[in-house]
Amino acid sequence: MAEPALATLTMFFPAWNEEATIERAVEAAFEVGDDLVLDGEIASYEVLIIDDASTDATGAIADEMAAADDRVRVVHHERNRKLGGSLKTGFAEARGDLVLYTDADLPFDMAEVSKAVRLLRMYEADIVSAYRFDRTGEGARRLVYSYVYNHLAQALFRLRLRDMNFAFKLVRRTVLDHVELRSEGSFIDVELLARAQRMGFRIVQFGVDYFPRTRGISTLSSNAVILTIVREAMSLRSELLAIQPLPDRVLDAGRPDPGRPDPRRSGPDRSGSP
């Protein structure tokens, strides 16, 4: 019997006016990607930047990095599509079997991605969604907003998860093949988790140390963003609660088969990208 192939990984960053952070983010992705290849956890990786119609030098910097290294790809939005639009583009453009998204300001140590990949494999999960150990560094206002929002999401969508809007989600390709996201705003994180859970995909969580933004601009606690979240949550609630589980054969298709050989033992292919 042929041994299963090692997975490929896409790490993508939605970026709006991140000229001060995007290079550091890509370098951190290179470090963890190289470690995962050397450890035999993945075969190869790519770094994808979604430039959300930035008005600063983000797009130009991203293009320079892509021209210098074929592990980097860039997609430019002609108009600003906010977080939801950027995530939908990133998930659609990603080529990897596993897809990670996070913010360009690096809200956690990218070395944690290695742990997420191991957890996905060890627990035969479909999504790893991290949460923050300590959020006090982001300020009292955002802390209160997040507390209320997470409890509402848990109640409205029957989710037993925490810190659902945190930008650290590792997703199997199988999930993305069956989940059609509709949100354009920041509700998209909860929408992804709600759709996946209702379909029967397995979600695991683990905690990480949180590093508040020190460069660039965050708009996630603005009144406009909050109103969009509420509007999208209420408009999609009935649809999300009506989702039925997928057949077991579909759910199991993307997970490692515990009865098959561990592909890491055969050694990774360290050339090329997804």
Backbone hydrogen bonds, N-H to C=O, Kabsch-Sander energy under -0.5 kcal/mol:
donor,donor_aa,acceptor,acceptor_aa,energy
7,A,41,E,-0.5
9,L,44,S,-1.9
10,T,98,L,-2.6
11,M,46,E,-2.4
12,F,10,T,-0.5
12,F,100,L,-3.0
13,F,48,L,-2.5
15,A,50,I,-3.1
21,T,18,E,-1.5
22,I,18,E,-2.6
25,A,21,T,-2.2
26,V,22,I,-2.2
27,E,23,E,-2.3
28,A,24,R,-2.1
29,A,25,A,-2.0
30,F,26,V,-2.4
31,E,27,E,-2.1
32,V,28,A,-2.0
33,G,29,A,-2.7
34,D,30,F,-2.8
35,D,31,E,-1.9
36,L,32,V,-2.3
37,V,33,G,-2.0
38,L,34,D,-2.5
39,D,35,D,-2.3
40,G,37,V,-1.2
41,E,36,L,-2.3
42,I,36,L,-1.1
43,A,7,A,-3.2
44,S,7,A,-0.6
46,E,9,L,-2.0
47,V,71,R,-3.3
48,L,11,M,-2.6
49,I,73,R,-2.4
50,I,13,F,-2.6
51,D,49,I,-0.8
51,D,75,V,-2.5
52,D,15,A,-3.1
52,D,50,I,-0.9
53,A,51,D,-1.9
61,I,57,A,-2.6
62,A,58,T,-2.6
63,D,59,G,-2.4
64,E,60,A,-2.0
65,M,61,I,-2.1
66,A,62,A,-2.3
67,A,63,D,-2.2
68,A,64,E,-1.5
69,D,65,M,-1.3
72,V,69,D,-1.8
73,R,47,V,-2.6
75,V,49,I,-2.6
77,H,51,D,-3.0
84,G,184,E,-1.1
85,G,81,R,-1.5
85,G,184,E,-1.2
86,S,82,K,-2.1
87,L,83,L,-2.7
88,K,84,G,-2.3
89,T,85,G,-2.0
90,G,86,S,-2.5
91,F,87,L,-2.9
92,A,88,K,-1.9
93,E,89,T,-2.4
94,A,90,G,-1.8
97,D,8,T,-0.8
98,L,8,T,-2.3
99,V,171,V,-2.7
100,L,10,T,-3.2
101,Y,169,K,-1.9
102,T,12,F,-1.8
103,D,167,A,-0.6
104,A,14,P,-0.6
106,L,103,D,-1.5
112,E,109,D,-2.6
113,V,110,M,-1.9
114,S,111,A,-1.1
115,K,111,A,-0.7
116,A,112,E,-2.0
117,V,113,V,-2.4
118,R,114,S,-1.9
119,L,115,K,-2.7
120,L,116,A,-2.3
121,R,117,V,-1.7
122,M,118,R,-3.4
123,Y,119,L,-2.4
124,E,121,R,-0.9
125,A,120,L,-1.6
126,D,202,R,-2.4
127,I,202,R,-1.8
128,V,170,L,-2.5
129,S,127,I,-0.5
129,S,204,V,-2.5
130,A,128,V,-0.5
130,A,168,F,-2.0
131,Y,206,F,-2.0
133,F,208,V,-2.4
138,E,135,R,-1.8
139,G,136,T,-1.4
143,L,139,G,-1.8
144,V,140,A,-2.4
145,Y,141,R,-2.4
146,S,142,R,-2.5
147,Y,143,L,-2.1
148,V,144,V,-2.5
149,Y,145,Y,-2.8
150,N,146,S,-2.8
151,H,147,Y,-1.8
152,L,148,V,-2.3
153,A,149,Y,-2.7
154,Q,150,N,-2.2
155,A,151,H,-1.9
156,L,152,L,-3.3
157,F,153,A,-2.2
158,R,154,Q,-0.8
159,L,154,Q,-0.7
161,L,159,L,-0.6
166,F,163,D,-1.6
168,F,166,F,-2.1
169,K,101,Y,-1.5
170,L,128,V,-2.6
171,V,99,V,-2.9
171,V,169,K,-0.5
172,R,126,D,-2.4
173,R,97,D,-2.6
175,V,172,R,-0.9
176,L,172,R,-1.3
177,D,173,R,-1.9
178,H,174,T,-0.6
178,H,175,V,-1.3
179,V,175,V,-2.0
180,E,178,H,-0.6
181,L,179,V,-0.7
188,I,185,G,-1.4
189,D,186,S,-0.8
191,E,187,F,-2.4
192,L,188,I,-2.5
193,L,189,D,-2.0
194,A,190,V,-3.0
195,R,191,E,-2.7
196,A,192,L,-2.3
197,Q,193,L,-2.6
198,R,194,A,-2.4
199,M,195,R,-1.8
200,G,196,A,-0.7
200,G,197,Q,-1.0
201,F,196,A,-2.3
204,V,127,I,-2.4
208,V,131,Y,-2.2
211,F,107,P,-2.5
222,S,219,T,-1.7
226,I,222,S,-2.2
227,L,223,N,-2.4
228,T,224,A,-1.9
229,I,225,V,-2.2
230,V,226,I,-2.3
231,R,227,L,-2.4
232,E,228,T,-2.6
233,A,229,I,-2.5
234,M,230,V,-2.2
235,S,231,R,-2.0
236,L,232,E,-1.7
237,R,233,A,-0.9
240,L,236,L,-2.7
241,L,237,R,-2.4
242,A,238,S,-1.1
243,I,240,L,-1.2
246,L,199,M,-3.0
250,V,247,P,-0.9
251,L,247,P,-2.0
252,D,248,D,-2.7
253,A,249,R,-0.6
253,A,250,V,-0.6
254,G,250,V,-0.5
255,R,252,D,-1.0
260,R,257,D,-2.1
265,R,262,D,-1.7
266,S,263,P,-1.1
267,G,264,R,-1.0
270,R,268,P,-0.8
